[in-house]
Amino acid sequence: MVITSCLLSSLLLSALPQFASAWSGQPTSSSSPPRSSVLSEDVATRRSFLAGLATASLATIATSYPSPASAGDEELIDCYFGCGCFWHVQHEFVEAERKILGRSEDQITSRAGYAGGKAGALDGKVCYHNAGNIADYGKLGHAEVVSMRIPSSKFYDFAVEYCKLFDKDGFRPDQFGDRGTEYRNLVGIPGGKNSALAELLVKASVASGDKLDFAVGRGDDKDLAKVSFIMDTAEYPSFVAEQYHQFHDGFALGENYPQSYNSLASAFAKKGEDFGRCPNGMMGIGLGGL
């Protein structure tokens, strides 16, 4: 196992009482030719992927989803985004919910979690690395993600926020620190590649600097730089992570968030939200973060 920044922080935290709760570069011209993809036969450049989405069109989107004016009454969709360690990513999407949707703290839906593995859950659990080796998310083929429930008409805006997480070269913030399938890039949407949302995702990427390639997620996918896998949430749902991972400070040195943010995990737990029954920390004792 590679000891990475996110994992190393968890190792350190697991030995301490759990008193706390768990970059965008300059865009390149979207008129420049797309990079030819030689990473995998399953990987398509963003424009070729876009051209292949025959079932999705702007006309379809316009008729299928309510206008922003009726967004308050429209059906919400469950989706998720993965881009390395989920601590920083969760914070960015919490801010997106506030900015784009005007949600208050008790309305925030972004949760750290796991998704993308073929095995699903083991005995109803998907857990972080733990001494008991119980339902280890990495061994189940999952990656770290942040799930949320948002209006479908706002998905494009959230896709733009996702693309902003990558630098001008298409690298995620922890690209050269956190490595391995647990940190691969992926996006989960209802219907996967056949959804109209997939076209919006690619369009958001092109508009944000044309930095990413996309591939159809088949589960247990590789960790490929500058590639994000599109998953069907019906086949690859997300599983919520432990409470101590929720609303956590970022992985980077000094990336500390306000206590009002950190305390959201315990606030939601007190209201009855279930964060599972996994071992609480690498030592697996499940008490005080040990």
N, C-alpha and C positions, 0 to 999 in steps of 0.2 A: 504494500500500500504506500502510495506517495504521500508524505506529510506535507500538506499544502497550507496556505494561509488560513482558509476557512476551517479546515480540519484541525490545525494546530491550535487555533483559538478555542475550538470546542474541547480539545484535550485539556487545555489550561482551565477552562471554565468548569469542566466536570469535576475538578479537584477543589473547587471553591463553593461556598454556599451560593445557592441560586437566588441572590437577592434582587437581581435584575431580570427583566423578561428576556425571554430567550436571547456626461462627460463628452459630451458629444464633440467630435472633431470637426474641422472645416469640411463641408461636403464637397465631393468632387462633382464635376459636371455630369448630369444625368444624360447628356447628349453624347458622351464618349462611348466607344464600343464596349460592350460587356466583356468581362474576363471570360476566357474559355475555361470550362471546368474540366479538369483532368483528375479530380479527387476520387470520383466514383461514378460508375455508370448510372447510379441512382440519383446523382446530383445534377440539377439543371441550373443554368444561369437564370437570374431573376426574370429576364425578358422571355427566354424560351419557356420558363415555367408559366409565366403569365399568358403566353400565347397558347399554351396547352390547356388552360382552364376553360374549355369550351362550354362547360355548363354554367359558368359564372359570367355575368355581364352587368354593366352599370344599370341597364334597364331592369334586369332581374332584381338587383338590389333596391332600386327605387320602388318597385312594386311590392317587394317582399317585406320591407322594413318601413315602419312609420317614419315620418319626417321628424327632425329634431323638436319641432313645436309640440309633438305629441309624445316625446320621449318619456315623459313622466308616467304615461299610461301604457307604454309598450312592454312587451314581454322581455324579460331579462335573459341573457345568455350566460352560461358558465364557460369560462375559457381560462387558459393559463399561459404563462410566458416563462421560459427558462433561459438564463444567461449567466452561467457560472454560479458562484455562491449566492444563495437566496437572500441573505441578510440585506445587502445593499439593494437588491432588486425589489424586495418588498417595500422598502422605504420609498423608492422612486414611484412605485405604483400607488402607494397610499397618498403621496402628494398629487399624483395624477387624478385620483378619485376626488380629492378636494378641489383641485383646479378645474377639471373638466366637468365634473358632475355636481360640484358644490356640496358634497357630502360632509356631514359632521362626523366627529370621532366615533359616535355610536352607530353610524351607518357604514363605516368602512368594511369592505368585504375582502380585501387583499389578505391572503394567508400564505405563509410559507408551506411548502408541501413537496410531494414526490410524485413523479409521473413518467410514463414512457417505457415502462418495462413490460415484457410479455407475460411475466408471472403474476401480475396483479398483486393482491395481498396474500399473505400467508397466515392462515388462521385468523383472518380479519385484521391483520396488522401489517403496516409498513413502517419500519423504524429507522432511526439514525444508527450509525455504527455503535455497537454496544458490546460489553464484555460477554454477555450471554449469547451473542450471535443470534439474537432473536429477530427474525424478519428483516434482516439488514437490507436497506433500500438499494445499496450498490449491488449486492449479490442477487437481488430480484430484478436487476436491469433498469432501475429507475434513475432519473436525474432530478436535481433540485429545481423546483419551479415555484412560481407564485400564482395562485389561482385567484379568481375574482368573479363577481357577478355584475355585469354591466349591460346597459341598453345596447342592442345590436347597432343602432344608428350611430353610436359613439365608438364602435370598434376601431374604425380607422384612426381616430385620435389616439387611442391607446396603443395601436400598432406603431404610430409615429414615436410615441414615448419609448417603446421597446427598441426601435431602431436607434434612438439617441443614446442608448446604453453602450453602443459599439463606437470605437474611435474611427478616425478617417480611413483607416486601413481595413476596417471590418473586424477588429479584434475586440473581444469583450474586456471589461476592466481587469479581470484577474487571469487573462489568457496565459500569461507566463508564470503564474503561481499555481492556481488550482487547475489540475489536469486530470483527465480520465473521464469515463462515460458518465459519472455522477454529475459532471459540470457541463455537459454538452448543451448546445443551444437547441431549443425546441419551442414550438407554439402549438397549443391545443385549442381546437375550435370544433363546434358541432359540424359534423359532415366532413371534416378533414379537407383534403385537396379538392373535393367536389363541392365544397361550400362556396357561396358567393363571397364569404369573408376571406377566403384564401386569395382572391384577386385583390381585395382591399389591402391585405397584408403586403403583397408584392408591390402594389402601387405606393404604399407608405414607405417601403424600403427605397424604391427608386426616387421618390420625392425627398428622402432624407439623405441622399448622397450616393445611392446605388452601391452600397457597401457589401451586401450579403447575397449569397446564393441560397437556394431553397431545395429541399429534397423531401420526398414522401417518406414519412416516418414509418418504419416497419417493426418498431419495438427493439429494445436492446441495441440501439444504434450507436455508432462510433462517435467519438469526440473529434469533430473536424473543425478546424479554424475557418471562420468566415462562412460557415454553412449553418442554417437553421432547419430543423426537421419539422414538417407540418404533420401534426397528429390529429386523429379523429377522437374527440373526447368520449364518444360512445364506446369505442374499443380500448382507448387508453385514458381512463379517468385519472384525476389527481387524488392523492390521499394526503390529508392534512398532517403537517409535521407536529412534533411535540411542542408543548407550551413554551419550553425554554428557548425554542428557536424563533418564536413569534416576536415581531417588533424588536428585534435584536439590533445592537449597534453594528455598524458596517465592519467588513473584514480588514479594511485598510487601517494602518496606524493613525490614530487620532480621529477616526471616523465615528465619532460619538454623537448620538442623537439625544434630544431632550428627554428628561425623565417622563414627561407627559406622553411621549411616544412609546418609550419602553414599557410603561405601565398599562398600555392597552391590552396586553396579553392577559394579565391578571384580572383586568376589568371585564373582559369578555368571558373569562372562566367563571367569575363570580355570578355572571348572568346566566350561567348554565351551558356555555359552549363546551363541547367535548373535544379535547385535543388528544384523545386516544389513551391507550394503556401501555405504552411502550416504556422500556427502561429509561430512566432519566439521567442520561450521561454515559460517558465511556466506561465508567467503573461499574455501571449497572445496578447500583444499590437502589436507586429510585427515591432517595431521600436527600433533600438539601443539595440537589445537583450532582450527587455522587453516584 
